[in-house]
Amino acid sequence: MSREFVRRRLGRRLGCVVGMEDLKIKVEKLAVRAINNRARSKIKKQVEEPLNLLFYGPPGTGKTMFARLLAGCLYDVGILKEEKVVEIQRDNVVAQYVGESEKKMKKRIEDAAGGMMFIDEAYSLFKGKSTKDFGVDIINTLMHYLNGDSMRDTPVFVLAGYKAEMEKLLSANEGLLRRFREPWIFKPYTSQTLKQIVSKKLLKQGFHFESDLDSDIISVIDSVPSRVRSQLNAGLCGRIVDYIKDSIDERVCDPSDITELFLVKKVDICNVKEKLSVYMESVTHESLNTD
């Protein structure tokens, strides 16, 4: 399987993603390394390299979406046997009674066999070694499977969350860090990228613009305070799209007028800025606390 073939196969999925160019390169490198290592192992036994990954970044930066995309990419080039992602958080596996957490975690890992397990907000599994918390049992169970020889078709594990909190999680077990590749960093989206996401969402739903409204959309995005953007990131795009559709619904009197029903005008973008302003006034400081 040549590198050019791998690039073409991956490009079918990666090409649909707005931005994230550095992460797309990492996907290709990861796939090529895994394929080459498999070829090397047929000639001479190789030291096992983990495919398990750490995703560092704030909410709304595409970590879950990218994990699903990555699973599809790895399946396309034959690294994963199945195109599936089992997604979990702390509440899905931490139980109230001794022994139950391990059973829940084991079941989820077995469900992910041949594919990928994605643990969002993975840092929440670890509350501290001094606490009577069953999250430690989850980490110990995870360690058992991270060795790669504990079951057939061990899934690729992806742990995601804030950088500082994730580093605390990795300190919970001395062997945890070395079972993962170097972290992949998910950066907050730029205004330009957020604008592209908004446009792509609208076009996918059949809407079109009466003129070039790129600068107007960027102006709306830039009007959002940084503390709000840091929490919403790509989530802001969904809100903007909803407000644009609200404006169109308020403007169009006849639903049989298909042209107007799918036409985004400058006035709709202006209305979004007003609606966002009202929304931000209603948001409490507590709900956007980044501490």
N, C-alpha and C positions, 0 to 999 in steps of 0.2 A: 504494500500500500504506500504509494509515493506521497511526498509532502504536498504536492500540487493536488493530488486526489483528496487528501485530507482537508486541504484548504477549501476546495470546492464543496465538499460535503458539509463542512462546518458553516460555510458562508451562506448556505440556504437558510439557516436559522439565525446566525449572528447578524446577517444583513437586515433583519427586521427590527433590530434593537437600535434605538436612538442613543447616540453617545457611547460612553463606556469603552472607548477605543483601546485603552490600556488593558482592560479586562478581557476583551476579545482576543488580544494577542496572547494573554496568559492561557486562554482556553486552547488555542492552537498549540502552544508549547507543551501544555500538559498532555494533550492527545498524542502529539508526536513522541514525547518521552515514553509514554505508556506503550505505544505501539513498538517503538524501537527496543525497549526493555524486554518486551515479549519475544521479539526476534532474537535478541542476545541470549535469552535464557534457553533457547533451543540449542545453542552452541555450547554455552558454558553457564553454569549456575550463577545467578546474579544476586547481589544483596538487595533485598526487598526495599522498594521505595514506596512510601505511603502516597495514596491518591487523596487521602482525607484532607479537607480544607477548612480554613478559618476565614469567615467573612467579617470584616470589621467595618462598622459604619452606623450612622444614626438611622432612625426610622424613615421610611419613604425613599430610600436610595436604591431600591431595586434588588435587594438581597434575595428575597424569596423568588421573585421573577427570574433572577439570574440562575438560581439553583435549579429551577425547573428547566430552563434553557440549557444549562450545562448537562443535565441528565440526558436530555435529548441528543445533544452533541456527542456525548460519550457513547451513547447507544448507536448512533449513526456510524461510528467508526469502529464498532465492535468491542469497545472496552466494557460496557455494561451489557448484561444479557437481556435486561428488560428496561423499557422506557417508563420508569415509574419513580415517584418521589413520595416517600412517607414523611409527612410534615408533622412535627410535634412541638409542644411547649411543655413547660413544667407541669401544668395542671393535668396534662394527659397521662402522666406517668407516676407522679409522686402521690403515694397513698397515705392513709392514716395509720396503718398497722404494719408491724414488723414483717418483712418478707414480701409484702404486696407490691412495693415499688419495683423490686427486682423482677417480679413476675410480669408486671405491666411493661417494663422496659424490654425485657427479653422478647415478649410477644410482638412489640412494635418493630424490633430489630429483625425478627424472623419474617415479619410482613414485608420488610424492605429488601429481603434477600435478592441478589441479582440486580438491584437498582441502587437507589440513593436514599439515605435518611438525612433529612434537614431538620436541625434543632434550632428554632428561632428563639431569641433571647436566652441563649444557652447559659449565660452567666447566672440566671435565676435558679439554676439547679443547685448552685452552691451558696449556702447561707452562712458559711463559716464553720471551721472545724470544732469550735467550742459549743455550737448549738446542737440541740437534739432534733436534727432535721434529717429526713430520709433521703434528701437530695444526694447525700454522700453515697448512699447505697446505689443510686442511679449512676453516679460517676464510676464507682467500682465495677458495676455491670458493664458500662460502656467500655471501660479499659479492657475488660475480658475479651470483648469482641474486636477491639481495635488491634489486637495482636494479629488478626487476619487468619488465624488457623483454628478458630473456635467453632466455625460452622462452614457449610458449603455455600459458595456464592455470597461471601460477606459483602454487605453493601458498602458503598463509598459514603463516608460520614462528612457532613458539612455542618459546622457550628457557627452561629451568627450572633452578632450583638455589638454593643459599644466596645471600643478598644480597651479602655481602662478596666471595665467590668470583666471583659473576657480574659484579660491577663490575670485577674484575681482567680477566675475559674481554673485557669491552667496551673495555678499554684496549688490547687487542691490535691494534685497527685503528681509525684515527681516524674512519672513516665508519660504524662499526658501530652506535653508539648512536642516531644520528639516523634510522636505518631501522626503529626500533621505537617503539611508543607507550610512554607512561609505564608503569612496572612495576605489575603487579597483585600485591598482597601477600597471601600465604596464611598466616594466623595459626594458632597451635596451637589445637586444639579445646578448648572449655570442658568442664567435667564434665557440664553439662546437655546439650550437643550430643552428647558421647560416649554418654551414656545413651540419647538418642534413636536414635543409630545402632545401638546394641546391640538395643534394642527392635524397631527396624525390621527388622534382620537376622533376629531370631527369628520375628517375625510373618510375614515373607515365606516362611519355611520351614515354616509351619504351626503353630508353637508358640503357646501362650497362657499367661497368668499366672493363678495361683490367686487373687491379690489385687493391690492396688497395691504394687508392689515398686520403684517409682522411687527412693525414698530409699535403699533397700538397695543398688541398683546404683550410685548416686552414691557411696555410702560405700565401695564396693569400688574405684571409680575413684580416689577421693581418697586411698586408702591406698597408691597407687603413687607412689614417689618421683619428684620432678620430673625428675631426670636420665633416668629410664627413660621417663617420659611424653614428654619432648622428642624422644626417638628413635622411639618407637612411634606416638604420636598415634592416628590412626584404626586403626592396626595393633593397638592394644590391644583394640579392640572385637572383632576376629576371635578373639583369644585368649580373651577373656571368654566369647564364645559357645561356643567349643570346650569350655571348662571347664564351662559350664552343661550342655552335652550329655553330657559325661563323668559329671557328677554324676547326671543322670537315668538314664544307662545303668547306673550302679552301684546306683541305688535301685530301678529297675523290674525285677522278676523275670520277668514274663510279657510278652513282646513282642506278644502278641495283645491286651493291654490298651491299646487305642489312646488312650484318654483320658489315662492316666498317661504314656504314651510321649511325648505332646506337651504335658504340663503342667509349667510351671516353678513350683517352690515356693520358699518363703523359705529352706529348708534348702539348696537348690541354689546360691543366691546366697552363702550363708555358706560353702559348700564352695569356691566360686570364690575367695574371699578367702584361704583356706588354701592353695589350689593356686598362686595368684599369689605368695604369700609364699615358697613353696618355689622357684618359678621365679626370683624375684628374688635369692634367695640363691645360685642356681647361675650367675647371669649375671656374667661377669667384668667388671671395670672397663674393660678394653681394648675389649670389644665394644660398650660404650656410651659410649666416649670421644667427646665432642662437639667436641674441638679440631679 
